[in-house]
């Protein structure tokens, strides 16, 4: 009964209550000496800990049970498998493989395993198959996954059959055997549908959607994605919803449907946030329940201790009736001292336990807060990636071009922007104030404003674009030029190329534009003020016009590359050295130029930290 209640609370996500019921079940089975049932409960408790992101606690409870069962092959096999699974889910694949192979050796000692043992055997083979797939050892992966599938079919376990078909589908997809991959995934979906295993269907449909995207069958891929969303919306399971929406975002991002990609990204982000909050609440409940259970255990131990002391005193009385009253008083005094000492220890232990609980709670809170911050930054990076043009977009409008883009942090303060209008190609290379999240926000604001000015406002002159952009930035940031006010803004160059005449019109704020042909370099100096508030009156930006000769390369860049520290003396790379590199590579095609720039940057930086975001764009005419 307690075990079933623990299962129900686990399904609902109430981890603390689940552990409470499982602990009662474990004690009951231990009193009745039901060893197999005890192990089942230990496995379930470890699953609760994993669900609550407490892998260390999961490992500890399984290892403790394993030590108590040394030399007993059946529980050893089951517990070694569980340790391997926990390590695999913790991404510690090497140790996971060690435990799973050790479990396999134990399983081999049984002929015709059944019940919990067979389920663990199926699980063990499935996880070994997945690990070998990760290592690209496809023959071994096929061997273990097929054996797991056969054993699952022998007991008609719809759950395990569906899980193995899904894993085989992913394996065949990696092996590029797409027909077999489709067959396995479709069977998995059909089986899970018949078993009403909705969350499992979402996983397999996501995988099938990815597969159809790989083979360029976008119609079927979108159908899978739509089914995923429909199923996810029918559930209250936040993890399943997140998986479906994240899959939809990835699909629409790959197919270039940015509106839908943004919509699903926003939904996924909201769910992720809710998921974190619910997990944090569940985690707190779990810790509270653990504390209460421990406190009750201490009270029971104290009661047992007092009862034992009382029985001893009664026995002493019956055997020693002739002992002098003084001796009895002495014994009583000693007992009083022992009780007083024990009470003092109890108080000290209770205080220590409370302090430990507070430390654990604070540590857990900080870890979750850090995780939430990193998750938020990762989503900001996804949003920025969705907004930035792809390098392929530039190559589609200019035959030979490259973008060397290397953020210092997850989110970048450097950005580039592209627009194609009639006979013109516009592109921008920009460096916003700061890097990381603050710089990322500025880059997204500037991208949005550039779309409004150029694409919606129909402004074509680069200098005028910078003038309007500067005014909009000042308005958006509420800058007034007062002393002590933030001077957020950006350094930027904007180029407009006429497709037919090869005319280049450029305007620049602090960032120069270089035109290189062979050993000849033409430096187009920028205006020496930013796109944003600056001291003194706002001076209009200027623009310059050039006719680009064939085989020339236009380079625009931020200061991240020349400012990078490195080399044998840990010094800056500097603009002169950067110029020499570009002169030496400008005759190459742009893909080769990008490769050389990347290699030289990494070689110069060595083991030092990257100091700033890096963005270099080359356009060959």
C-alpha positions, 0 to 999 in steps of 0.5 A, spaced: 500 500 500 505 504 501 509 503 495 503 504 491 502 511 494 509 512 493 508 511 486 502 516 485 505 521 489 511 520 484 507 521 478 504 527 481 511 530 482 510 530 490 517 528 491 517 529 499 511 525 500 513 520 495 519 518 499 515 518 505 511 513 503 517 509 500 521 509 506 515 506 510 514 501 505 522 499 506 521 499 513 515 494 512 518 489 507 525 489 512 521 487 518 518 482 514 525 480 511 522 481 503 529 482 500 526 483 493 521 488 495 526 492 499 530 493 492 524 495 488 523 500 493 530 502 493 530 503 486 524 507 486 527 512 491 533 513 487 528 515 481 525 520 486 532 523 487 533 523 480 527 526 478 529 532 483 535 533 480 539 529 486 543 524 483 548 524 488 543 522 493 540 517 488 547 514 488 548 514 495 542 510 497 543 505 491 551 504 493 548 503 500 544 497 498 549 494 494 554 493 500 548 490 504 548 485 498 555 483 496 555 476 494 548 476 492 548 475 485 541 477 483 540 484 487 547 485 485 545 485 478 539 489 479 543 495 483 549 495 478 544 496 472 541 502 476 547 505 478 549 505 471 543 508 469 543 514 474 551 515 471 548 515 464 543 520 466 548 524 469 552 524 463 558 520 466 558 516 460 564 512 462 563 510 469 556 508 466 559 503 461 563 500 467 557 499 471 552 497 466 557 492 463 559 489 470 551 488 471 551 484 464 556 479 467 551 478 473 545 477 468 549 472 464 549 467 471 541 467 470 538 462 465 531 465 463 530 471 468 523 474 470 520 479 474 524 485 476 530 481 474 528 481 467 526 488 467 533 490 469 536 486 464 532 489 458 533 496 461 541 494 462 541 492 454 537 498 452 542 503 456 548 499 453 545 500 446 545 507 447 552 508 450 555 504 444 551 509 439 553 515 442 560 512 441 559 511 434 560 503 435 553 501 431 554 494 431 554 493 438 549 498 439 545 494 434 546 487 438 544 490 445 538 494 443 535 488 439 537 483 444 533 488 449 527 488 444 527 481 443 526 480 451 521 486 451 517 482 446 518 475 450 514 478 456 509 483 451 512 489 455 509 495 451 513 500 454 519 497 453 518 495 446 516 502 444 522 505 448 527 500 444 524 501 437 525 509 439 532 508 440 533 503 434 530 509 430 535 514 432 540 509 431 538 507 424 537 515 423 545 516 425 547 510 421 543 514 415 539 507 414 533 512 413 527 507 411 529 502 417 529 508 422 522 511 419 519 504 420 522 503 427 519 510 429 512 509 426 512 502 430 514 506 436 508 511 435 503 506 434 505 502 440 505 508 444 498 510 441 495 503 443 497 503 450 495 511 451 503 512 453 502 520 450 509 522 453 512 517 449 508 518 443 511 526 444 518 523 444 518 519 438 514 524 434 519 529 435 524 524 433 520 522 427 519 529 425 527 530 426 528 525 421 523 527 416 527 534 416 533 530 415 531 527 408 527 534 406 520 531 407 518 537 410 510 536 409 511 530 413 516 533 418 511 538 420 505 533 421 509 530 426 511 537 429 503 539 429 501 532 432 506 533 438 503 540 439 496 537 439 498 531 444 502 536 449 497 541 449 492 535 452 497 534 458 498 537 464 505 535 464 510 541 463 516 536 461 512 533 455 510 540 453 517 543 453 519 538 449 514 539 444 515 546 443 522 546 443 522 541 437 517 545 434 522 551 435 528 547 432 523 545 426 521 552 424 528 555 425 531 550 420 525 551 415 526 559 416 519 560 418 522 565 424 515 568 426 513 561 428 520 559 431 519 565 435 512 564 437 514 556 440 521 559 443 517 564 447 512 558 449 518 553 451 521 559 455 515 560 459 514 553 460 521 552 462 520 557 467 514 554 470 518 547 470 523 550 474 519 553 479 515 547 480 521 543 481 524 548 486 517 547 490 517 540 489 525 540 492 523 544 498 517 539 500 522 533 499 527 536 503 522 538 508 519 531 508 526 528 509 527 532 515 521 530 518 522 523 517 529 524 520 526 527 526 521 522 527 526 516 527 530 520 532 524 520 537 523 513 536 530 511 537 530 515 544 524 512 546 527 505 545 533 507 549 529 509 555 525 503 554 531 499 554 534 503 560 528 502 564 528 494 563 535 494 565 534 497 571 528 493 573 532 487 572 538 490 576 533 491 582 530 484 582 537 481 582 540 486 587 535 487 592 540 487 598 544 492 595 545 498 600 540 504 599 547 508 598 549 504 592 542 505 589 542 512 590 549 512 586 546 508 580 540 513 580 545 519 580 549 516 574 543 514 570 540 521 571 547 524 569 547 519 563 540 522 561 542 529 562 548 528 558 543 524 553 538 530 552 544 535 551 547 531 546 540 530 543 539 538 543 546 539 540 545 534 534 538 537 533 541 544 532 547 541 528 541 537 524 537 544 523 544 548 521 545 542 516 538 543 513 539 550 512 546 549 509 543 544 504 537 548 503 541 555 501 546 551 497 540 548 493 537 554 492 543 557 490 544 552 485 537 552 482 538 560 481 544 559 478 541 554 473 535 558 472 540 564 470 544 560 465 538 557 462 535 564 461 542 566 458 541 560 453 534 562 451 537 569 450 542 566 445 537 562 442 533 569 441 539 572 438 541 567 434 534 567 431 534 575 430 541 575 426 541 573 419 545 567 417 551 567 414 548 563 408 543 569 407 549 573 406 552 568 401 545 568 397 546 575 396 553 576 395 557 570 391 563 570 395 562 572 403 564 570 410 562 572 417 567 570 422 563 571 429 565 569 435 562 571 442 566 572 448 560 569 452 553 565 450 550 572 448 554 577 444 554 585 444 557 584 437 552 583 431 551 584 424 545 585 420 543 584 412 537 587 408 536 586 400 532 592 397 531 592 389 538 593 387 541 594 393 544 590 399 545 593 405 549 590 411 551 592 418 557 590 422 556 593 429 559 593 437 554 595 442 556 597 449 558 591 453 558 584 452 554 578 454 547 579 456 547 587 456 550 587 450 545 582 447 539 586 449 543 592 445 544 588 439 537 586 439 534 593 440 539 595 434 537 590 429 529 591 430 530 599 429 534 597 423 528 593 420 524 599 422 528 604 418 531 601 412 525 596 411 519 599 413 521 607 413 524 606 406 531 610 408 536 608 403 542 613 405 547 610 410 549 616 413 541 618 414 540 611 417 545 612 422 542 619 424 535 616 425 538 610 428 542 614 433 536 618 435 532 612 436 537 609 441 537 615 445 530 616 445 529 608 447 534 609 452 532 616 455 539 619 454 539 626 455 547 627 455 547 629 463 553 628 467 553 621 470 548 618 465 550 612 462 553 613 455 550 606 452 550 606 444 554 602 439 560 603 434 558 601 427 559 601 419 554 600 414 555 598 407 550 599 401 552 595 395 549 597 388 548 590 385 549 592 377 554 598 378 558 595 384 558 602 387 559 602 395 556 607 399 558 607 406 557 611 413 561 609 419 561 610 427 568 609 430 569 603 426 573 603 419 572 600 413 578 597 409 578 595 401 583 590 400 586 588 393 592 584 392 597 588 397 593 595 396 589 597 402 584 603 402 582 605 409 575 609 409 576 612 416 569 613 420 566 619 424 569 619 431 563 618 435 558 613 436 551 611 435 548 614 441 549 620 446 556 623 446 559 629 449 557 636 445 552 637 439 550 631 435 554 632 429 550 628 422 554 622 420 557 623 413 558 617 407 563 616 402 562 613 395 566 608 391 566 604 385 569 597 387 574 594 382 573 587 381 577 582 385 577 587 391 575 585 398 571 589 403 572 588 410 568 590 416 569 589 423 569 590 430 575 591 435 575 584 438 580 581 433 585 586 434 584 587 441 585 580 443 591 578 448 595 572 446 602 570 443 608 569 447 608 575 451 601 576 452 600 582 448 594 585 444 594 582 437 593 590 434 590 593 428 597 593 424 598 585 425 590 584 423 591 588 417 597 584 415 593 578 415 588 580 411 593 583 406 596 576 406 589 572 405 585 577 400 586 573 394 583 567 397 576 565 396 572 567 402 571 560 406 578 559 406 579 566 409 574 565 414 578 558 416 585 562 416 582 568 421 579 563 425 586 558 426 590 565 427 585 567 432 585 561 436 593 560 435 594 567 438 589 567 444 592 560 446 590 559 453 588 566 455 581 568 456 577 571 450 577 579 452 571 581 447 566 579 442 569 578 435 565 580 428 569 580 422 565 580 415 569 580 408 565 581 402 569 579 395 566 583 389 
